[in-house]
Structure formats: C-alpha cells, structure tokens
Amino acid sequence: MKMRQVSLLFLIFLLFQTVHSWKKDEFRNCNQTPFCKRGRLRKPGACHLIAHDVSISDGDLTAKLIPRAPHDQDQDQDQIKPLTLSLSAYQDGIMRLKIDEDPSLEPPKKRFQVPDVIIPEFETKKLWLQSVSTERISGDDGSLSSVVYLSDGYEAVLRHDPFEVYVREKSGNRRIISLNSHGLFDFEQLRVKKEDEDWEERFRGHTDTRPYGPQSISFDVSFYGSDFVYGIPEHATSFALKPTRGPGVEESEPYRLFNLDVFEYIHDSPFGIYGSIPFMVSHGKSGKSSGFFWLNAAEMQIDVLANGWDAEDGILMPTGQSRIDTFWMTEAGIVDTFFFVGPGPKDVVKQYTSVTGLPAMPQLFSTAYHQCRWNYRDEEDVENVDSKFDEHDIPYDVLWLDIEHTDGKRYFTWDKLLFPHPDEMQRKLATKGRHMVTIVDPHIKRDESFHLHKDATQRGYYVKDATGKDYDGWCWPGSSSYPDMLNPEIRSWWGDKFSYENYIGSTPSLYIWNDMNEPSVFNGPEVTMPRDALHLGGVEHRELHNAYGYYFHMATADGLLKRGHGKDRPFVLSRALFAGSQRYGAVWTGDNSADWDQLRVSVPMILTLGLTGMSFSGADVGGFFGNPEPELLVRWYQLGAYYPFFRGHAHHDTKRREPWLFGERNTELMRDAIRVRYTLLPYFYTLFREANVTGVPVVRPLWMEFPSDETAFSNDEAFMVGNSLLVQGIYSERAKYASVYLPGKELWYDLRTGTPSKGGKIHKLEVSEESIPAFQRAGTIVPRKDRFRRSSTQMVHDPYTLVIALNSSQAAEGELYLDDGKSFDFKHGAYIHRRFVFSNGQLTSSNMASPSLSKSRFSSECIIERIILLEYTPGSKSALVEPGNQKAEIELGPLGLGRRGGGAAVTIRKPGVKVTEDWTIKIL
C-alpha cells in the first residue's frame, strides 16, 4: 500500500512537471548562492597576493603566490598559505595558467582537476621555456614583471606586485587578455572546520553538508581591443553577451553555468540551462579576436561588466584600447585557464579545439532530417509514419523513439506489447536507407529484477550519497540510481551494454539519444543531484557536476564504437554538454517552446554552441512544448533546414504535427524546406569535414567571415552556413518584408531566383510564405544534389550540380568532400576532396586530398550533371571539356532549388565529368 501511495505521489509530481512551465524560484539566484554573493561583494584591489620565487622549472614559469605582508591580511586570513602558480606556453599562441594549493603543505583534500577533457595530443605541443627576462613595465606602477616567449609576435607577462598575468603583442606591447588586472582574484583555501562554524547550505528543503567548507575561486579577466564578447553556453539569450553589472544595467543575474533540466526555459535570460562551456571569445573593430577558457566543472557564474563599472576603483589600466572586463566565479576546483591570442576568429576556435579536441565526423545520414516525438506509440505507428513520408514524397533519414518504447523505463529494453519485433522494425526502415534512434538516459530503475540495476549495485558502480550509500533519486522510472561516469572502468562497463548481445533487439542501423544527463533528478535540489554526493576517489558532485553529462555522452559513444569494432562512426545526441563534447556527437538546445521568440533565440544559441566547438547542434523544429500554428511550424522548418542538426520533435501532450497534418499547402511548404536540406547535403557534409579538420563551425556568425564589418558584430538574426551561404530567419507572423544585412563588397545571389543584391547594405526585401531569405556569396561554388530520394542513403550515387556565383572579377571557388559516409576509412586516406576554381572563363577541378601512404582508397562513379553560372553573361553555346576534347551545351536553364525551380541561369548541361578526376571546362 505504501509503495502504491509513493507511486501515486510520483505520478502527480510528473504531471505537475509536465503541465507547468519553468518557475524561477525553483532555482537559486546569485544572492541565494553564497559563493556568488561573496564574489560580487568583492571590491577591485582586494587581492594582495604577490608573485614570489619566480623561476623556470620543467619548462614552465613557476611562482608562489603569497600575501604582500602580514598587516595586509584581513581578520582570519592568517591561515593563508602560499599558492602554486605555473605558466606554460604551447604551439599556435596558447598560454596555460594553473593556480592551486601547494600539495606539500598537506591541504585537507586534493582539489579536483577535470580529467579526460584535454586531448593527449595537446600536451605534445608544449614549448619548454628556457629563459625568463625581468623588466619594469611603464604603466604597471614600475613593478617588476617576468616575461617569457609565447609565440612569434606574442609574450606572456607575470607582474609580481600585485600579481597579474597577461598576454601582449611584442610589437608595441599591446595587451590581448589579462587576469587579475583589477585585483579581484580570490582563492578560498581548504581548511579544518572550527567548532562554532556552520558550513551547511540550505535551499528549498534541501541541505548541502559542505564537509570541506567554502572553496570558491574568483578573478577578473579583461579582453583588450574588444567591443563584444560571446560564448559561455548554454543560455537562451543574444549572441553578443550583454553586460550584467555596471552603469546602465538594471538588476541582473550573472551568466550561470550549471547544467540543469529546465522545463520550458525562457528566452533572453542569463540563466544556465543544459550545458556549460566556460569558453569566451572577444572580437573588436580591429577585426581581431581572442579567447579565454577555464577548465573547471563546478558551478560557475560570470559577470560581463559594463563600461565604467570601475570608474572609482583607482586602478590604472592601459588606455588607447577598447576593453571588456569580465568577472568569473566558481564554487570549487582549481584555476586551470587557457589564453588564446587569435588573432582571427577562426584562429581562436582552432586554438580552443586543439586543447579540447576537434568535432567528430558524423555519418552522412545524421546530417539529414530526423523525425522524433515523445512518443511514437508502437510498431504500427512507426510503420504508418514511415509510409506517410513516402506517400507525401518527403525525404527523411531517422525515426526516433522516446522513453515509452521501453519496458517500464528500463533502458536497453523494449515494451513487448508495443514493440514485439524491434529488430524487424529497424530492418524495414533500413531497406529504405533509414535509421532509428532510441533513448538511453543515465538514471537506472532501482528494481531488483532489472539485470542492469542488479549488476551495477553488486559492482558498486553507482554515485554515492553523502553517507556513502548508493544515491537514490527520482526520475522517469521512479526510484533511480546513477552510474559514476567519472570512473573509466564504469564508462567501459556502460559501453559494453550497447553490444548486440546485451542490447537485445538492436541492429546496426540503431543509434542512441542521451537525455536527462545533466543529471536530472526530479526530487533533487534544483532538479539535479546533491552537491555533496560522492564519486570516484571521494570527489564531490559539486566539483564535477557540469561534466557528468559529458562523461555519459563519452561512455555511450565509446559503446557504439565498441559495438561496431571500431569501424562504424557513432551517432549519439546529448542534451547535457561540456568542453570536449564535440568529440562524441551532436547536441540540441533542449525543451524549447512553440513560439516565435523561441524560434528567434535558436539562432544565437546555435551560433554560440558552434563558436565554442559544438558544431553539430540544432533546436527542436516546431518547439518541444505547445502546439505551433501552421505558419510558425513552416517558418521553423524553413530555418531548421539550415541548422547543423535538423530534427522535428514534440512533447507527448501536443497534437501530432508530422508535416502532412496541416493541409496540402503547408505540407507542400514543409516538403520544400526539407528538400532544400537534402539538395544541399553535399555542401553540408563538406562543411562537417572542415569542422572535423579545423574546428571551424558549420554555422557561423557573419563576423567570422567578415571580421572587420562592425554591422555584423551584433547581428544574430542571420548566420553563415560555411563561407558561401547567408540565411536570415523570419521571426514574426504574417511578415511581408524582412530587413537583411548583406556584408562585404561583393554581390549576393538569392538562392532560389539567382537575383543579385549588393553587399555592404541593409536590404528591405519582400518575403512570401514560400521561403526565408537565403543567399549565395559571390565568389563561391556550392555543390548540390538535385534528385529527390527517400533518404540520403539512396542519393549516394546521384550526380552533382555545381552552382557558381561569380564575383566582380568573374571568378569563384569552392570545395567538395565525400567518403563512404559511415566508416573511419577516411582517416586512412579513403576520401575524395576536390577544389573547384572558375577563372578566365574556365572551370578547373583539382585534388585536395593529402597524399596517402595507406592503401585505403575511396572511389565514386558520380558525375557532374549540371554547372550553373550566376551573373555570367550568356554568349557562347558550348564549352570544351578536357581531357577528352568533348563539347558540352550551354543554355539558359532553371536554377532548380526548391519546388518551382526558381529563376533561370546560364547552365552547362551534362558535361559528364567525374567528381574523382582532374578536368577543365572552358567556355568557348
């Protein structure tokens, strides 16, 4: 009877969660978070630490940070012990600064350092510092400073008194980034609790025992030559981060980084949601960028300080440069920070991903359209949805199953009544080249008859509560426990569960979705795990909270890798994310809502994720909560077709919203939007490869391609797809016009009509229900596939179209990358990478692939079927194809993107050249 009452209460709780939107008071604000409140009260110049015993040791610049003098210490600060500082230089202009307690002084415990985020290759790029010079730098109050080489053109500087660290240009000593310039550094050292102290913290009926007491760290970081700062996802707010403190700023919260399960998050808020990447990028009118990354997985709060916030602090700062000051606070951990000098925006992203890893190369199918719902009811529902896509000639690649497909929310199982033949269901999809994704969350149902729970309990694999017992929290299955994913042994054990023998009913066409991995705990403080829960080695959950979902994502991806014997690229979608998540798959922006504001904010959210390494991201098309009006749904499909990750998804309380349920005209519009994505798949796949090699995101802010264009700096309604396409969403109902800013000096061509528009100005354009504004940049070549199939897999052998948008010099260039779309053979040279250049009336194809020592090869019989020339004056009727001395016809043909084919353009028909070969086509 008692269990039935508990179950009833839980069902009521779930119902409450389902029908009520996010409530602000369920989560802590800065004033309710003691370390944040203390940090914000700190005044400039409060830090009295000085750098002592500065020397070179093991290739690093090292020092001890000690109080300037005993009389400078406040009451109770007599316990301050020296901190260790090390400054390291790495290739490509990266400086690493670490500050920690001195282990030789035996602190009460070792502070947590986040493992398995920095890639091993990064350590091989360390520059072993040989010498340090000492100088008195004007403007630094005549204090002694130690200067070391960072890279050609850059130096790292450690000022001794007061302690400050910064990077500067050698020529002119122009600063790039500095830490503790305003003296806000604070490091609460671990100590023994006094008898009269109460270290516990309480919030909404929850008590955090805090056995090690206050251990927060805070400091200021300044970006020089900067007009805007970006990054630090995940927040539903503008791309350029707004000030949170200072003159002209109304009462505001800092940007919070604390992974939380937030129902129906609100837009335009600094509140932290599902992911945390403590990486900030600055950019300024000089066209230069810089970056700062703090490797720390505890809760973090970051203030962006408004100009003039420090007007009365009396601290002299370098003048003649614009500057943005920021203030970083965290609850625990150490200082492990990285300074990136840029100087270009793409350089900063490359530097960051050289530390945390490059984005994984996705399988081709995963870059196409995904259809999801909580939940497709049963096998008959799956079959019906699949057949309806075919009936309405709408391509799709992946059908998803949410939690209801399982046996009582036990993951790796199937409801035997609803899904009695899961392997056969998957094979039916696979015959059309389609795939399936099922959900696997981190909470394991505490049921003695469930083999997974029994095994985890016997092995001692669960996270412990503060008393050392298996932590028991509530989630979808009811009473649940959570594997300790910090432990590599447990991650390996988890990965084994994805084998075909363990995950019965799974097939090679099944991939995985990790949800609720913040971790979400319905009855936990702030709907997550208590901070005093314990992980491997006695590490408190507070120390690694933001990385828990990252380790879960890693374990799942590694499991799929093992399942395919290392030959099959995993696809895993994760809701929680941290620095490095880009190595393991895709992410999405979580439980958004069906309204225009959420459509609008999806763009800055995706831009921010891309800027911080997470190239493969998207938002739920249509909004997860609520019922979108047909116009909103159509506009969302039209925009979502350009998201890197393109998925329609909806809550189980919403009306069904598959694309054919809104009348023939709306079906036509949504079909057209989805087909645009399939047409552009060759271009998208080429961009995913660029991200995989360089870290540069698929979807980019305008200023990444036009770094000196000030009008672009705060524009987050439009975005670039690669370097060639510009897309502007429509964010209001019944819109008749759209204002679109087209950067640069060259023309831009409407993607559907080929109509040219001038760059460097705002255009007021008429819009129709047919499409959203999208343009191809003059001087680029975009590869397409124009034949419509059921899925991307069925398009593999189809011919290509090249769209050449000529610039004022009648020239253009572009690339095409292709491989087998699924294996890792591309790492051994099995791929095709072509460069296309049009100049002087001639198109040339040349090989960009690195010469491979391997025998691995990839071949394709695909040909170029059409070559479309935008802004080319028609004259000649033919072109000469070499080698072969063949002629190809030139005519005026349809541009061919979208349902009606758009405008007309000069077209070279059937040149018949293979994508694998070198050739030239000269217009006669």
KAJOSUL-V104586 format. One record per backbone hydrogen bond with DSSP energy under -0.5 kcal/mol. CO is the residue of the C=O (numbers start at 1). NH is the residue of the N-H. E is the energy in kcal/mol with one decimal. If there is no record, write none. Layout:
BEGIN
CO;NH;E
CO;NH;E
END
This chain:
BEGIN
1;5;-2.1
2;6;-2.5
3;7;-2.8
4;8;-2.3
5;9;-2.6
6;10;-2.4
7;11;-2.3
8;12;-2.3
9;13;-2.4
10;14;-2.7
11;15;-2.4
12;16;-2.4
13;17;-2.4
14;18;-2.3
15;19;-2.2
16;20;-1.5
22;24;-0.5
23;26;-1.8
24;27;-1.7
29;32;-0.8
30;33;-1.5
30;37;-0.6
32;34;-0.6
33;36;-1.0
33;37;-2.5
34;38;-2.8
35;39;-2.1
36;40;-2.5
37;41;-1.1
38;42;-0.6
39;42;-1.2
43;46;-1.7
48;68;-2.0
49;163;-2.5
50;66;-2.2
52;64;-3.1
55;57;-0.5
55;62;-3.3
57;60;-2.1
59;129;-2.2
60;57;-2.8
60;62;-0.7
61;87;-2.8
62;55;-2.3
63;85;-2.7
64;52;-3.1
64;66;-0.7
65;83;-2.0
66;50;-2.9
69;72;-1.8
70;73;-1.6
74;77;-2.0
76;79;-0.6
77;80;-1.8
82;102;-0.8
83;65;-2.8
84;100;-1.8
85;63;-2.1
86;98;-2.6
87;61;-2.7
88;96;-2.6
89;127;-3.0
90;93;-0.7
90;94;-1.4
93;341;-1.7
94;90;-2.4
95;339;-3.1
96;88;-2.8
97;337;-2.9
98;86;-2.3
99;335;-2.2
100;84;-2.7
101;103;-0.7
102;105;-1.9
103;106;-1.6
119;122;-1.5
119;123;-0.7
120;123;-0.7
120;124;-0.7
121;124;-0.6
122;125;-2.0
123;126;-1.2
125;91;-2.1
126;128;-0.6
127;89;-0.6
127;129;-1.0
133;147;-3.2
135;137;-0.6
135;145;-2.1
136;138;-0.5
137;140;-2.2
137;142;-0.8
140;143;-2.1
143;137;-0.9
144;160;-2.6
145;135;-2.4
146;158;-2.9
147;133;-2.4
148;156;-2.5
151;150;-0.5
151;154;-2.8
153;170;-2.3
154;150;-1.8
154;151;-1.6
155;168;-2.5
156;148;-2.5
157;159;-0.6
157;166;-2.3
158;146;-2.8
159;164;-1.5
160;51;-2.5
164;159;-2.9
165;179;-3.1
166;157;-3.2
167;176;-3.0
167;177;-0.8
168;155;-2.5
169;173;-0.6
170;172;-0.8
171;174;-0.6
174;169;-3.2
176;224;-2.5
177;167;-2.5
178;222;-2.4
179;165;-2.0
180;183;-0.8
182;45;-2.5
183;47;-2.2
186;218;-2.4
187;189;-0.7
194;197;-1.5
197;199;-0.6
201;208;-3.4
203;206;-2.0
206;203;-2.4
207;209;-0.6
208;201;-2.1
210;213;-1.6
216;188;-2.9
217;330;-2.6
218;186;-2.7
219;328;-2.9
220;180;-2.4
221;326;-2.5
222;178;-2.0
222;224;-0.5
223;226;-0.6
223;324;-2.4
228;283;-2.2
229;241;-2.8
230;281;-2.1
233;277;-2.6
234;273;-1.7
235;237;-1.4
236;268;-1.4
236;269;-1.7
239;241;-0.5
245;306;-3.5
246;249;-2.0
248;250;-0.6
254;256;-0.6
255;302;-2.4
256;258;-0.6
257;300;-2.1
260;262;-1.0
261;263;-0.6
262;265;-0.7
263;22;-0.8
270;256;-2.2
273;260;-2.6
274;577;-0.6
277;279;-2.6
278;294;-2.3
279;232;-2.8
280;292;-2.4
281;230;-2.8
282;290;-1.3
283;227;-2.5
283;228;-2.1
284;287;-2.3
288;284;-1.5
290;282;-2.9
291;340;-3.1
292;280;-2.8
293;295;-0.6
293;338;-2.7
294;296;-1.4
297;546;-2.7
299;331;-1.8
300;257;-3.3
301;329;-2.3
302;255;-3.1
303;305;-0.6
303;327;-2.5
304;244;-3.1
304;245;-1.3
305;325;-0.6
306;309;-2.0
308;311;-1.6
310;313;-1.8
314;316;-0.5
322;225;-3.1
322;226;-0.8
324;223;-2.8
325;305;-2.4
326;221;-2.3
327;303;-2.9
328;219;-2.1
329;301;-2.6
330;217;-1.9
331;215;-0.5
334;336;-0.8
335;99;-2.1
336;295;-2.9
337;97;-2.6
338;293;-2.2
339;95;-2.2
339;341;-0.5
340;291;-2.3
343;289;-3.3
344;348;-1.8
345;349;-1.7
346;350;-2.3
347;351;-2.6
348;352;-2.6
349;353;-2.6
350;354;-1.3
351;355;-0.7
352;355;-1.2
352;356;-2.2
353;357;-1.8
355;119;-2.2
360;362;-0.7
363;366;-0.6
363;367;-0.5
364;367;-1.7
365;368;-1.6
368;646;-0.6
369;397;-2.6
369;398;-1.2
370;372;-0.5
370;648;-2.2
371;400;-2.2
373;375;-0.9
373;376;-0.7
373;402;-0.6
375;377;-0.6
378;382;-2.3
379;383;-2.5
380;384;-2.3
381;385;-2.7
382;386;-2.5
383;387;-2.2
384;388;-2.1
385;389;-1.7
386;390;-1.3
387;391;-2.6
388;392;-2.1
389;394;-2.9
390;393;-1.4
393;395;-0.6
397;435;-3.0
398;371;-3.2
399;437;-1.8
401;439;-1.0
402;405;-1.8
403;406;-1.6
405;415;-2.8
406;408;-1.2
407;410;-0.6
409;411;-0.8
410;407;-0.7
410;413;-0.8
414;416;-0.7
415;419;-3.4
418;379;-2.0
419;422;-0.6
421;425;-2.2
422;426;-2.2
423;427;-2.1
424;428;-2.0
425;429;-1.5
426;430;-2.5
427;431;-1.6
429;432;-1.6
429;434;-2.3
430;433;-1.8
435;399;-2.2
436;511;-2.6
437;401;-2.6
438;513;-2.0
442;483;-0.7
443;445;-0.5
444;481;-2.1
445;447;-1.8
447;450;-2.6
449;451;-0.7
450;454;-2.4
451;455;-2.6
452;456;-2.4
453;457;-2.5
454;458;-2.4
455;459;-1.9
456;460;-0.7
456;461;-2.7
457;460;-0.9
461;484;-2.7
463;471;-3.0
464;534;-3.0
465;468;-2.0
469;465;-3.3
471;473;-0.5
473;480;-3.3
474;522;-2.8
475;478;-2.6
478;475;-2.1
479;446;-2.8
480;473;-2.9
481;444;-3.2
482;463;-3.0
483;485;-1.6
484;487;-1.6
486;488;-0.6
487;491;-2.2
488;492;-2.2
489;493;-2.1
490;494;-2.7
491;495;-2.4
492;496;-1.7
493;497;-0.6
494;497;-1.6
495;498;-1.6
496;499;-1.6
499;503;-3.4
502;504;-1.4
503;506;-1.9
507;510;-2.0
509;436;-2.3
511;438;-2.2
512;573;-1.7
513;440;-3.1
513;515;-0.7
514;575;-1.4
515;442;-0.6
516;520;-2.3
519;529;-0.5
521;524;-1.8
524;527;-2.0
525;528;-1.0
527;521;-1.4
530;533;-1.5
531;542;-2.3
533;541;-2.6
534;464;-2.4
535;538;-1.8
536;539;-1.1
539;535;-2.9
540;543;-1.4
540;544;-0.7
541;544;-0.9
541;545;-1.6
543;297;-0.6
544;547;-2.5
544;548;-0.7
545;548;-1.5
547;551;-2.3
548;552;-1.9
549;553;-2.6
550;554;-2.5
551;555;-2.4
552;556;-2.2
553;557;-2.6
554;558;-2.7
555;559;-1.7
556;560;-2.1
557;561;-2.0
558;562;-2.3
559;563;-2.5
560;564;-1.7
561;566;-3.2
562;565;-2.0
564;567;-1.9
567;824;-0.7
571;512;-1.7
572;586;-1.5
573;514;-3.8
574;588;-0.9
577;276;-2.3
578;581;-2.5
580;583;-2.2
581;584;-2.1
581;585;-0.6
582;360;-2.6
586;574;-2.4
587;618;-0.9
590;592;-2.0
591;265;-0.6
592;625;-2.4
593;595;-2.0
595;599;-1.7
596;600;-2.4
597;601;-2.5
598;602;-1.1
599;603;-0.5
600;603;-1.0
600;604;-0.6
601;605;-1.8
602;606;-2.2
603;607;-2.6
604;608;-2.3
605;609;-2.0
606;610;-2.4
607;611;-2.3
608;612;-1.4
609;614;-2.3
610;613;-1.5
613;615;-1.7
615;617;-1.5
616;587;-2.1
617;644;-0.5
617;645;-2.1
618;589;-1.8
619;647;-0.5
620;623;-1.7
621;649;-1.1
624;651;-2.6
625;594;-2.3
626;628;-0.6
629;633;-2.4
630;634;-2.6
631;635;-2.6
632;636;-2.3
633;637;-2.2
634;638;-2.4
635;639;-1.9
636;640;-3.6
637;641;-1.7
639;642;-2.3
640;643;-1.3
644;646;-0.5
645;647;-0.6
646;370;-2.0
647;621;-2.7
648;372;-2.2
650;374;-2.5
651;654;-1.5
658;661;-2.1
663;667;-2.4
664;668;-2.3
665;669;-2.0
666;670;-2.5
667;671;-2.8
668;672;-2.2
669;673;-2.0
670;674;-2.5
671;675;-2.5
672;676;-1.8
673;677;-1.4
674;678;-1.8
675;679;-2.8
676;680;-1.9
678;681;-1.0
679;785;-2.1
680;683;-0.6
680;684;-2.5
681;685;-3.1
682;686;-1.7
683;687;-1.9
684;688;-2.4
685;689;-1.7
686;690;-1.8
687;691;-2.5
688;692;-2.1
689;693;-1.4
690;694;-3.0
690;695;-0.6
691;359;-0.6
691;695;-1.8
698;722;-2.8
700;720;-3.1
701;704;-1.5
701;705;-0.7
702;705;-1.1
702;706;-1.8
706;709;-1.9
708;710;-1.1
709;712;-1.6
710;713;-1.1
712;715;-1.2
714;716;-0.8
717;729;-1.5
719;727;-2.8
720;700;-2.9
720;722;-0.7
721;724;-0.8
721;725;-1.6
724;777;-3.3
725;721;-2.5
726;775;-2.6
727;719;-2.1
729;731;-0.5
732;735;-0.8
736;767;-2.6
738;740;-0.7
738;765;-3.1
740;742;-0.6
740;763;-3.2
741;743;-0.6
742;760;-3.1
742;761;-1.2
746;759;-0.5
747;778;-2.3
748;757;-2.5
749;776;-2.8
750;754;-2.2
752;903;-1.5
755;750;-2.7
757;748;-2.5
761;742;-2.2
763;740;-2.9
763;765;-0.9
765;738;-2.3
768;771;-0.8
773;728;-2.7
774;751;-2.9
775;726;-2.4
776;749;-3.0
777;780;-1.1
779;813;-1.6
780;805;-2.8
782;803;-2.5
783;683;-0.6
784;801;-2.2
790;396;-2.2
791;794;-0.7
792;795;-1.6
793;796;-0.8
795;798;-2.2
800;865;-3.4
800;866;-1.2
801;784;-2.7
801;803;-0.5
802;804;-0.7
802;868;-3.2
803;782;-2.3
803;805;-0.7
804;806;-0.8
804;870;-3.4
805;779;-3.9
805;780;-0.8
807;810;-2.3
811;807;-2.0
812;838;-3.3
813;781;-1.3
814;836;-2.9
816;834;-2.8
818;832;-3.1
821;364;-2.2
822;569;-2.7
824;827;-1.8
825;828;-1.9
825;830;-1.9
826;829;-1.5
829;831;-1.8
832;818;-2.5
833;848;-3.6
833;849;-0.8
834;816;-1.9
835;846;-2.3
836;814;-2.1
837;839;-0.5
837;844;-2.6
838;812;-1.9
839;842;-1.5
841;923;-2.7
842;839;-2.5
843;921;-2.8
844;837;-2.1
845;919;-1.1
846;835;-2.7
862;915;-2.1
863;800;-2.8
863;865;-0.7
864;912;-1.1
865;910;-2.1
866;802;-2.2
867;908;-3.0
868;804;-3.6
868;870;-0.6
869;872;-0.7
869;906;-0.9
870;806;-1.7
871;873;-0.5
872;874;-0.6
876;875;-0.6
877;890;-2.6
878;924;-1.8
879;881;-0.5
879;888;-2.6
880;882;-0.5
880;922;-2.7
881;886;-2.0
882;920;-2.6
886;881;-3.9
888;879;-2.3
889;909;-2.4
891;893;-0.7
891;907;-3.4
893;905;-3.1
896;898;-0.6
898;901;-0.8
901;895;-0.5
901;896;-3.1
903;895;-3.5
905;893;-3.1
906;869;-3.1
907;891;-2.5
907;909;-0.7
908;867;-1.7
909;889;-0.6
913;864;-2.8
914;917;-1.0
919;845;-2.6
920;882;-2.9
921;843;-2.8
921;923;-0.5
922;880;-3.3
END
